[in-house]
Amino acid sequence: MAVGFVLIRTEPGKEISVREEVGKLDCVSGIWIVFGSHDCFVKVEADDDSELTAAVVQGIRGVPGMNHTKNL
């Protein structure tokens, strides 16, 4: 199993809608709104690294209201 974390910066006022949409993705096992330089902290789980990459690039980054992501 591959596990990753994504820090998300949203467009102003989009924190809640981004959290709701990202939370609907199958690969997301946890999502929290945080304060500081990023708006959301997301835990992503997948079967392997390739699936994890696809989940972030095609899933999370495709959510409207996203401004910036940082992958850990």
PyMOL Python script that loads the backbone (N, CA, C, O; Angstrom):
from pymol import cmd

cmd.read_pdbstr("""\
ATOM      1  N   MET A   1       0.834  -1.180   0.000  1.00  0.00           N
ATOM      2  CA  MET A   1       0.000   0.000   0.000  1.00  0.00           C
ATOM      3  C   MET A   1       0.879   1.243   0.000  1.00  0.00           C
ATOM      4  O   MET A   1       1.906   1.292   0.676  1.00  0.00           O
ATOM      5  N   ALA A   2       0.463   2.245  -0.765  1.00  0.00           N
ATOM      6  CA  ALA A   2       1.159   3.527  -0.817  1.00  0.00           C
ATOM      7  C   ALA A   2       0.317   4.568  -0.086  1.00  0.00           C
ATOM      8  O   ALA A   2      -0.902   4.623  -0.250  1.00  0.00           O
ATOM      9  N   VAL A   3       0.978   5.386   0.716  1.00  0.00           N
ATOM     10  CA  VAL A   3       0.303   6.438   1.479  1.00  0.00           C
ATOM     11  C   VAL A   3       1.012   7.750   1.206  1.00  0.00           C
ATOM     12  O   VAL A   3       2.241   7.810   1.182  1.00  0.00           O
ATOM     13  N   GLY A   4       0.239   8.787   1.002  1.00  0.00           N
ATOM     14  CA  GLY A   4       0.797  10.112   0.791  1.00  0.00           C
ATOM     15  C   GLY A   4      -0.050  11.151   1.496  1.00  0.00           C
ATOM     16  O   GLY A   4      -1.180  10.884   1.905  1.00  0.00           O
ATOM     17  N   PHE A   5       0.508  12.324   1.627  1.00  0.00           N
ATOM     18  CA  PHE A   5      -0.208  13.447   2.220  1.00  0.00           C
ATOM     19  C   PHE A   5      -0.111  14.619   1.262  1.00  0.00           C
ATOM     20  O   PHE A   5       0.923  14.833   0.630  1.00  0.00           O
ATOM     21  N   VAL A   6      -1.185  15.371   1.158  1.00  0.00           N
ATOM     22  CA  VAL A   6      -1.235  16.514   0.256  1.00  0.00           C
ATOM     23  C   VAL A   6      -1.668  17.741   1.050  1.00  0.00           C
ATOM     24  O   VAL A   6      -2.694  17.726   1.729  1.00  0.00           O
ATOM     25  N   LEU A   7      -0.874  18.795   0.954  1.00  0.00           N
ATOM     26  CA  LEU A   7      -1.254  20.086   1.516  1.00  0.00           C
ATOM     27  C   LEU A   7      -1.880  20.891   0.386  1.00  0.00           C
ATOM     28  O   LEU A   7      -1.311  20.995  -0.701  1.00  0.00           O
ATOM     29  N   ILE A   8      -3.050  21.457   0.645  1.00  0.00           N
ATOM     30  CA  ILE A   8      -3.796  22.174  -0.387  1.00  0.00           C
ATOM     31  C   ILE A   8      -3.969  23.629   0.012  1.00  0.00           C
ATOM     32  O   ILE A   8      -4.298  23.950   1.154  1.00  0.00           O
ATOM     33  N   ARG A   9      -3.740  24.492  -0.954  1.00  0.00           N
ATOM     34  CA  ARG A   9      -4.081  25.910  -0.801  1.00  0.00           C
ATOM     35  C   ARG A   9      -5.235  26.165  -1.777  1.00  0.00           C
ATOM     36  O   ARG A   9      -5.130  25.853  -2.963  1.00  0.00           O
ATOM     37  N   THR A  10      -6.325  26.728  -1.275  1.00  0.00           N
ATOM     38  CA  THR A  10      -7.510  26.956  -2.102  1.00  0.00           C
ATOM     39  C   THR A  10      -7.627  28.424  -2.491  1.00  0.00           C
ATOM     40  O   THR A  10      -6.925  29.288  -1.966  1.00  0.00           O
ATOM     41  N   GLU A  11      -8.524  28.674  -3.418  1.00  0.00           N
ATOM     42  CA  GLU A  11      -8.898  30.052  -3.719  1.00  0.00           C
ATOM     43  C   GLU A  11      -9.628  30.588  -2.487  1.00  0.00           C
ATOM     44  O   GLU A  11     -10.263  29.813  -1.771  1.00  0.00           O
ATOM     45  N   PRO A  12      -9.555  31.878  -2.227  1.00  0.00           N
ATOM     46  CA  PRO A  12     -10.228  32.446  -1.055  1.00  0.00           C
ATOM     47  C   PRO A  12     -11.719  32.091  -1.023  1.00  0.00           C
ATOM     48  O   PRO A  12     -12.428  32.245  -2.017  1.00  0.00           O
ATOM     49  N   GLY A  13     -12.173  31.617   0.128  1.00  0.00           N
ATOM     50  CA  GLY A  13     -13.573  31.270   0.315  1.00  0.00           C
ATOM     51  C   GLY A  13     -13.975  29.902  -0.202  1.00  0.00           C
ATOM     52  O   GLY A  13     -15.147  29.541  -0.103  1.00  0.00           O
ATOM     53  N   LYS A  14     -13.050  29.129  -0.749  1.00  0.00           N
ATOM     54  CA  LYS A  14     -13.359  27.818  -1.338  1.00  0.00           C
ATOM     55  C   LYS A  14     -12.963  26.644  -0.439  1.00  0.00           C
ATOM     56  O   LYS A  14     -13.056  25.489  -0.854  1.00  0.00           O
ATOM     57  N   GLU A  15     -12.524  26.932   0.781  1.00  0.00           N
ATOM     58  CA  GLU A  15     -12.010  25.874   1.665  1.00  0.00           C
ATOM     59  C   GLU A  15     -13.035  24.759   1.885  1.00  0.00           C
ATOM     60  O   GLU A  15     -12.706  23.579   1.774  1.00  0.00           O
ATOM     61  N   ILE A  16     -14.260  25.130   2.194  1.00  0.00           N
ATOM     62  CA  ILE A  16     -15.286  24.129   2.507  1.00  0.00           C
ATOM     63  C   ILE A  16     -15.666  23.329   1.267  1.00  0.00           C
ATOM     64  O   ILE A  16     -15.764  22.104   1.337  1.00  0.00           O
ATOM     65  N   SER A  17     -15.883  23.993   0.134  1.00  0.00           N
ATOM     66  CA  SER A  17     -16.285  23.269  -1.077  1.00  0.00           C
ATOM     67  C   SER A  17     -15.177  22.343  -1.563  1.00  0.00           C
ATOM     68  O   SER A  17     -15.457  21.239  -2.030  1.00  0.00           O
ATOM     69  N   VAL A  18     -13.921  22.778  -1.460  1.00  0.00           N
ATOM     70  CA  VAL A  18     -12.801  21.917  -1.846  1.00  0.00           C
ATOM     71  C   VAL A  18     -12.735  20.711  -0.913  1.00  0.00           C
ATOM     72  O   VAL A  18     -12.567  19.584  -1.377  1.00  0.00           O
ATOM     73  N   ARG A  19     -12.866  20.931   0.397  1.00  0.00           N
ATOM     74  CA  ARG A  19     -12.840  19.819   1.349  1.00  0.00           C
ATOM     75  C   ARG A  19     -13.948  18.811   1.031  1.00  0.00           C
ATOM     76  O   ARG A  19     -13.711  17.603   1.056  1.00  0.00           O
ATOM     77  N   GLU A  20     -15.132  19.291   0.738  1.00  0.00           N
ATOM     78  CA  GLU A  20     -16.251  18.388   0.444  1.00  0.00           C
ATOM     79  C   GLU A  20     -15.998  17.575  -0.819  1.00  0.00           C
ATOM     80  O   GLU A  20     -16.252  16.371  -0.839  1.00  0.00           O
ATOM     81  N   GLU A  21     -15.502  18.215  -1.871  1.00  0.00           N
ATOM     82  CA  GLU A  21     -15.250  17.509  -3.136  1.00  0.00           C
ATOM     83  C   GLU A  21     -14.079  16.540  -3.021  1.00  0.00           C
ATOM     84  O   GLU A  21     -14.166  15.411  -3.506  1.00  0.00           O
ATOM     85  N   VAL A  22     -12.998  16.954  -2.394  1.00  0.00           N
ATOM     86  CA  VAL A  22     -11.842  16.072  -2.223  1.00  0.00           C
ATOM     87  C   VAL A  22     -12.237  14.879  -1.349  1.00  0.00           C
ATOM     88  O   VAL A  22     -11.800  13.757  -1.605  1.00  0.00           O
ATOM     89  N   GLY A  23     -13.047  15.107  -0.334  1.00  0.00           N
ATOM     90  CA  GLY A  23     -13.484  14.038   0.557  1.00  0.00           C
ATOM     91  C   GLY A  23     -14.311  12.961  -0.127  1.00  0.00           C
ATOM     92  O   GLY A  23     -14.432  11.856   0.403  1.00  0.00           O
ATOM     93  N   LYS A  24     -14.883  13.252  -1.285  1.00  0.00           N
ATOM     94  CA  LYS A  24     -15.680  12.275  -2.048  1.00  0.00           C
ATOM     95  C   LYS A  24     -14.816  11.287  -2.830  1.00  0.00           C
ATOM     96  O   LYS A  24     -15.307  10.247  -3.269  1.00  0.00           O
ATOM     97  N   LEU A  25     -13.537  11.605  -3.005  1.00  0.00           N
ATOM     98  CA  LEU A  25     -12.650  10.742  -3.791  1.00  0.00           C
ATOM     99  C   LEU A  25     -12.340   9.462  -3.021  1.00  0.00           C
ATOM    100  O   LEU A  25     -12.070   9.506  -1.821  1.00  0.00           O
ATOM    101  N   ASP A  26     -12.378   8.324  -3.710  1.00  0.00           N
ATOM    102  CA  ASP A  26     -12.155   7.015  -3.081  1.00  0.00           C
ATOM    103  C   ASP A  26     -10.793   6.900  -2.410  1.00  0.00           C
ATOM    104  O   ASP A  26     -10.661   6.220  -1.392  1.00  0.00           O
ATOM    105  N   CYS A  27      -9.790   7.549  -2.963  1.00  0.00           N
ATOM    106  CA  CYS A  27      -8.430   7.412  -2.456  1.00  0.00           C
ATOM    107  C   CYS A  27      -8.182   8.203  -1.176  1.00  0.00           C
ATOM    108  O   CYS A  27      -7.176   7.983  -0.502  1.00  0.00           O
ATOM    109  N   VAL A  28      -9.076   9.110  -0.835  1.00  0.00           N
ATOM    110  CA  VAL A  28      -8.883   9.990   0.325  1.00  0.00           C
ATOM    111  C   VAL A  28      -9.388   9.284   1.583  1.00  0.00           C
ATOM    112  O   VAL A  28     -10.556   8.908   1.679  1.00  0.00           O
ATOM    113  N   SER A  29      -8.474   9.113   2.550  1.00  0.00           N
ATOM    114  CA  SER A  29      -8.855   8.440   3.800  1.00  0.00           C
ATOM    115  C   SER A  29      -8.987   9.421   4.958  1.00  0.00           C
ATOM    116  O   SER A  29      -9.415   9.037   6.047  1.00  0.00           O
ATOM    117  N   GLY A  30      -8.625  10.680   4.736  1.00  0.00           N
ATOM    118  CA  GLY A  30      -8.782  11.697   5.759  1.00  0.00           C
ATOM    119  C   GLY A  30      -8.532  13.071   5.179  1.00  0.00           C
ATOM    120  O   GLY A  30      -7.671  13.246   4.317  1.00  0.00           O
ATOM    121  N   ILE A  31      -9.292  14.050   5.657  1.00  0.00           N
ATOM    122  CA  ILE A  31      -9.085  15.424   5.203  1.00  0.00           C
ATOM    123  C   ILE A  31      -9.437  16.372   6.336  1.00  0.00           C
ATOM    124  O   ILE A  31     -10.469  16.229   6.993  1.00  0.00           O
ATOM    125  N   TRP A  32      -8.557  17.343   6.552  1.00  0.00           N
ATOM    126  CA  TRP A  32      -8.731  18.288   7.647  1.00  0.00           C
ATOM    127  C   TRP A  32      -8.466  19.697   7.138  1.00  0.00           C
ATOM    128  O   TRP A  32      -7.546  19.915   6.350  1.00  0.00           O
ATOM    129  N   ILE A  33      -9.272  20.651   7.588  1.00  0.00           N
ATOM    130  CA  ILE A  33      -8.995  22.066   7.329  1.00  0.00           C
ATOM    131  C   ILE A  33      -7.982  22.505   8.371  1.00  0.00           C
ATOM    132  O   ILE A  33      -8.144  22.251   9.565  1.00  0.00           O
ATOM    133  N   VAL A  34      -6.939  23.165   7.901  1.00  0.00           N
ATOM    134  CA  VAL A  34      -5.878  23.645   8.788  1.00  0.00           C
ATOM    135  C   VAL A  34      -5.675  25.139   8.565  1.00  0.00           C
ATOM    136  O   VAL A  34      -6.209  25.710   7.615  1.00  0.00           O
ATOM    137  N   PHE A  35      -4.909  25.759   9.437  1.00  0.00           N
ATOM    138  CA  PHE A  35      -4.655  27.188   9.353  1.00  0.00           C
ATOM    139  C   PHE A  35      -3.175  27.415   9.092  1.00  0.00           C
ATOM    140  O   PHE A  35      -2.336  26.623   9.522  1.00  0.00           O
ATOM    141  N   GLY A  36      -2.860  28.469   8.404  1.00  0.00           N
ATOM    142  CA  GLY A  36      -1.471  28.783   8.086  1.00  0.00           C
ATOM    143  C   GLY A  36      -1.300  28.947   6.594  1.00  0.00           C
ATOM    144  O   GLY A  36      -2.175  29.499   5.926  1.00  0.00           O
ATOM    145  N   SER A  37      -0.193  28.480   6.065  1.00  0.00           N
ATOM    146  CA  SER A  37       0.101  28.682   4.652  1.00  0.00           C
ATOM    147  C   SER A  37      -0.717  27.768   3.736  1.00  0.00           C
ATOM    148  O   SER A  37      -0.771  27.999   2.528  1.00  0.00           O
ATOM    149  N   HIS A  38      -1.355  26.731   4.295  1.00  0.00           N
ATOM    150  CA  HIS A  38      -2.219  25.833   3.524  1.00  0.00           C
ATOM    151  C   HIS A  38      -3.592  25.775   4.186  1.00  0.00           C
ATOM    152  O   HIS A  38      -3.748  26.117   5.358  1.00  0.00           O
ATOM    153  N   ASP A  39      -4.578  25.338   3.416  1.00  0.00           N
ATOM    154  CA  ASP A  39      -5.959  25.328   3.898  1.00  0.00           C
ATOM    155  C   ASP A  39      -6.474  23.941   4.260  1.00  0.00           C
ATOM    156  O   ASP A  39      -7.334  23.812   5.131  1.00  0.00           O
ATOM    157  N   CYS A  40      -5.966  22.913   3.613  1.00  0.00           N
ATOM    158  CA  CYS A  40      -6.412  21.542   3.878  1.00  0.00           C
ATOM    159  C   CYS A  40      -5.211  20.601   3.935  1.00  0.00           C
ATOM    160  O   CYS A  40      -4.201  20.808   3.262  1.00  0.00           O
ATOM    161  N   PHE A  41      -5.351  19.577   4.746  1.00  0.00           N
ATOM    162  CA  PHE A  41      -4.350  18.516   4.882  1.00  0.00           C
ATOM    163  C   PHE A  41      -5.068  17.218   4.552  1.00  0.00           C
ATOM    164  O   PHE A  41      -6.065  16.885   5.192  1.00  0.00           O
ATOM    165  N   VAL A  42      -4.576  16.477   3.559  1.00  0.00           N
ATOM    166  CA  VAL A  42      -5.279  15.304   3.045  1.00  0.00           C
ATOM    167  C   VAL A  42      -4.392  14.060   3.138  1.00  0.00           C
ATOM    168  O   VAL A  42      -3.213  14.098   2.786  1.00  0.00           O
ATOM    169  N   LYS A  43      -4.970  12.971   3.611  1.00  0.00           N
ATOM    170  CA  LYS A  43      -4.288  11.679   3.599  1.00  0.00           C
ATOM    171  C   LYS A  43      -4.844  10.869   2.434  1.00  0.00           C
ATOM    172  O   LYS A  43      -6.057  10.717   2.292  1.00  0.00           O
ATOM    173  N   VAL A  44      -3.939  10.350   1.600  1.00  0.00           N
ATOM    174  CA  VAL A  44      -4.312   9.599   0.403  1.00  0.00           C
ATOM    175  C   VAL A  44      -3.726   8.198   0.509  1.00  0.00           C
ATOM    176  O   VAL A  44      -2.558   8.034   0.863  1.00  0.00           O
ATOM    177  N   GLU A  45      -4.531   7.194   0.203  1.00  0.00           N
ATOM    178  CA  GLU A  45      -4.070   5.801   0.211  1.00  0.00           C
ATOM    179  C   GLU A  45      -4.401   5.144  -1.120  1.00  0.00           C
ATOM    180  O   GLU A  45      -5.476   5.361  -1.680  1.00  0.00           O
ATOM    181  N   ALA A  46      -3.461   4.331  -1.625  1.00  0.00           N
ATOM    182  CA  ALA A  46      -3.650   3.625  -2.884  1.00  0.00           C
ATOM    183  C   ALA A  46      -2.899   2.299  -2.824  1.00  0.00           C
ATOM    184  O   ALA A  46      -2.109   2.065  -1.909  1.00  0.00           O
ATOM    185  N   ASP A  47      -3.150   1.440  -3.798  1.00  0.00           N
ATOM    186  CA  ASP A  47      -2.503   0.127  -3.826  1.00  0.00           C
ATOM    187  C   ASP A  47      -1.010   0.212  -4.123  1.00  0.00           C
ATOM    188  O   ASP A  47      -0.231  -0.592  -3.610  1.00  0.00           O
ATOM    189  N   ASP A  48      -0.603   1.182  -4.951  1.00  0.00           N
ATOM    190  CA  ASP A  48       0.809   1.324  -5.294  1.00  0.00           C
ATOM    191  C   ASP A  48       1.119   2.785  -5.639  1.00  0.00           C
ATOM    192  O   ASP A  48       0.222   3.628  -5.672  1.00  0.00           O
ATOM    193  N   ASP A  49       2.384   3.068  -5.893  1.00  0.00           N
ATOM    194  CA  ASP A  49       2.814   4.440  -6.172  1.00  0.00           C
ATOM    195  C   ASP A  49       2.167   5.020  -7.429  1.00  0.00           C
ATOM    196  O   ASP A  49       1.843   6.206  -7.476  1.00  0.00           O
ATOM    197  N   SER A  50       1.984   4.187  -8.431  1.00  0.00           N
ATOM    198  CA  SER A  50       1.378   4.643  -9.679  1.00  0.00           C
ATOM    199  C   SER A  50      -0.071   5.088  -9.448  1.00  0.00           C
ATOM    200  O   SER A  50      -0.497   6.129  -9.949  1.00  0.00           O
ATOM    201  N   GLU A  51      -0.804   4.303  -8.697  1.00  0.00           N
ATOM    202  CA  GLU A  51      -2.190   4.642  -8.380  1.00  0.00           C
ATOM    203  C   GLU A  51      -2.259   5.882  -7.492  1.00  0.00           C
ATOM    204  O   GLU A  51      -3.164   6.705  -7.631  1.00  0.00           O
ATOM    205  N   LEU A  52      -1.303   6.007  -6.587  1.00  0.00           N
ATOM    206  CA  LEU A  52      -1.240   7.180  -5.713  1.00  0.00           C
ATOM    207  C   LEU A  52      -1.002   8.444  -6.538  1.00  0.00           C
ATOM    208  O   LEU A  52      -1.646   9.468  -6.310  1.00  0.00           O
ATOM    209  N   THR A  53      -0.085   8.371  -7.490  1.00  0.00           N
ATOM    210  CA  THR A  53       0.196   9.508  -8.369  1.00  0.00           C
ATOM    211  C   THR A  53      -1.042   9.900  -9.161  1.00  0.00           C
ATOM    212  O   THR A  53      -1.366  11.084  -9.260  1.00  0.00           O
ATOM    213  N   ALA A  54      -1.734   8.925  -9.722  1.00  0.00           N
ATOM    214  CA  ALA A  54      -2.951   9.202 -10.491  1.00  0.00           C
ATOM    215  C   ALA A  54      -4.024   9.827  -9.611  1.00  0.00           C
ATOM    216  O   ALA A  54      -4.745  10.721 -10.053  1.00  0.00           O
ATOM    217  N   ALA A  55      -4.136   9.367  -8.379  1.00  0.00           N
ATOM    218  CA  ALA A  55      -5.139   9.909  -7.459  1.00  0.00           C
ATOM    219  C   ALA A  55      -4.895  11.386  -7.196  1.00  0.00           C
ATOM    220  O   ALA A  55      -5.839  12.172  -7.119  1.00  0.00           O
ATOM    221  N   VAL A  56      -3.637  11.761  -7.059  1.00  0.00           N
ATOM    222  CA  VAL A  56      -3.309  13.164  -6.788  1.00  0.00           C
ATOM    223  C   VAL A  56      -3.454  13.997  -8.059  1.00  0.00           C
ATOM    224  O   VAL A  56      -4.121  15.032  -8.049  1.00  0.00           O
ATOM    225  N   VAL A  57      -2.838  13.555  -9.142  1.00  0.00           N
ATOM    226  CA  VAL A  57      -2.805  14.354 -10.376  1.00  0.00           C
ATOM    227  C   VAL A  57      -4.182  14.437 -11.031  1.00  0.00           C
ATOM    228  O   VAL A  57      -4.614  15.523 -11.418  1.00  0.00           O
ATOM    229  N   GLN A  58      -4.868  13.319 -11.160  1.00  0.00           N
ATOM    230  CA  GLN A  58      -6.143  13.314 -11.867  1.00  0.00           C
ATOM    231  C   GLN A  58      -7.344  13.543 -10.952  1.00  0.00           C
ATOM    232  O   GLN A  58      -8.385  14.026 -11.397  1.00  0.00           O
ATOM    233  N   GLY A  59      -7.199  13.199  -9.690  1.00  0.00           N
ATOM    234  CA  GLY A  59      -8.315  13.347  -8.767  1.00  0.00           C
ATOM    235  C   GLY A  59      -8.273  14.637  -7.991  1.00  0.00           C
ATOM    236  O   GLY A  59      -9.080  15.534  -8.233  1.00  0.00           O
ATOM    237  N   ILE A  60      -7.358  14.744  -7.076  1.00  0.00           N
ATOM    238  CA  ILE A  60      -7.309  15.891  -6.174  1.00  0.00           C
ATOM    239  C   ILE A  60      -7.067  17.195  -6.920  1.00  0.00           C
ATOM    240  O   ILE A  60      -7.754  18.185  -6.670  1.00  0.00           O
ATOM    241  N   ARG A  61      -6.113  17.210  -7.821  1.00  0.00           N
ATOM    242  CA  ARG A  61      -5.788  18.465  -8.537  1.00  0.00           C
ATOM    243  C   ARG A  61      -6.890  18.900  -9.496  1.00  0.00           C
ATOM    244  O   ARG A  61      -6.889  20.042  -9.955  1.00  0.00           O
ATOM    245  N   GLY A  62      -7.822  18.014  -9.803  1.00  0.00           N
ATOM    246  CA  GLY A  62      -8.919  18.352 -10.706  1.00  0.00           C
ATOM    247  C   GLY A  62     -10.107  19.001 -10.020  1.00  0.00           C
ATOM    248  O   GLY A  62     -11.073  19.376 -10.686  1.00  0.00           O
ATOM    249  N   VAL A  63     -10.057  19.141  -8.715  1.00  0.00           N
ATOM    250  CA  VAL A  63     -11.176  19.708  -7.964  1.00  0.00           C
ATOM    251  C   VAL A  63     -11.204  21.231  -8.174  1.00  0.00           C
ATOM    252  O   VAL A  63     -10.179  21.894  -8.011  1.00  0.00           O
ATOM    253  N   PRO A  64     -12.359  21.783  -8.532  1.00  0.00           N
ATOM    254  CA  PRO A  64     -12.469  23.239  -8.707  1.00  0.00           C
ATOM    255  C   PRO A  64     -12.191  23.986  -7.395  1.00  0.00           C
ATOM    256  O   PRO A  64     -12.566  23.523  -6.318  1.00  0.00           O
ATOM    257  N   GLY A  65     -11.536  25.132  -7.500  1.00  0.00           N
ATOM    258  CA  GLY A  65     -11.226  25.939  -6.328  1.00  0.00           C
ATOM    259  C   GLY A  65      -9.838  25.703  -5.780  1.00  0.00           C
ATOM    260  O   GLY A  65      -9.416  26.354  -4.825  1.00  0.00           O
ATOM    261  N   MET A  66      -9.132  24.768  -6.388  1.00  0.00           N
ATOM    262  CA  MET A  66      -7.773  24.446  -5.989  1.00  0.00           C
ATOM    263  C   MET A  66      -6.828  25.524  -6.494  1.00  0.00           C
ATOM    264  O   MET A  66      -6.946  25.965  -7.638  1.00  0.00           O
ATOM    265  N   ASN A  67      -5.908  25.947  -5.669  1.00  0.00           N
ATOM    266  CA  ASN A  67      -4.960  26.974  -6.048  1.00  0.00           C
ATOM    267  C   ASN A  67      -3.535  26.417  -6.135  1.00  0.00           C
ATOM    268  O   ASN A  67      -2.765  26.807  -7.013  1.00  0.00           O
ATOM    269  N   HIS A  68      -3.184  25.493  -5.209  1.00  0.00           N
ATOM    270  CA  HIS A  68      -1.819  24.972  -5.118  1.00  0.00           C
ATOM    271  C   HIS A  68      -1.834  23.698  -4.281  1.00  0.00           C
ATOM    272  O   HIS A  68      -2.590  23.598  -3.316  1.00  0.00           O
ATOM    273  N   THR A  69      -1.003  22.728  -4.647  1.00  0.00           N
ATOM    274  CA  THR A  69      -0.836  21.530  -3.828  1.00  0.00           C
ATOM    275  C   THR A  69       0.643  21.308  -3.539  1.00  0.00           C
ATOM    276  O   THR A  69       1.511  21.694  -4.322  1.00  0.00           O
ATOM    277  N   LYS A  70       0.907  20.686  -2.414  1.00  0.00           N
ATOM    278  CA  LYS A  70       2.257  20.271  -2.041  1.00  0.00           C
ATOM    279  C   LYS A  70       2.134  18.834  -1.562  1.00  0.00           C
ATOM    280  O   LYS A  70       1.399  18.548  -0.617  1.00  0.00           O
ATOM    281  N   ASN A  71       2.847  17.941  -2.210  1.00  0.00           N
ATOM    282  CA  ASN A  71       2.731  16.507  -1.910  1.00  0.00           C
ATOM    283  C   ASN A  71       3.863  16.057  -0.997  1.00  0.00           C
ATOM    284  O   ASN A  71       5.026  16.405  -1.203  1.00  0.00           O
ATOM    285  N   LEU A  72       3.502  15.285   0.005  1.00  0.00           N
ATOM    286  CA  LEU A  72       4.482  14.740   0.940  1.00  0.00           C
ATOM    287  C   LEU A  72       4.447  13.226   0.863  1.00  0.00           C
ATOM    288  O   LEU A  72       5.197  12.555   1.572  1.00  0.00           O
TER     289      LEU A  72
END
""", "prot")
cmd.dss("prot")
cmd.show_as("cartoon", "prot")
cmd.util.cbc("prot")
cmd.orient("prot")
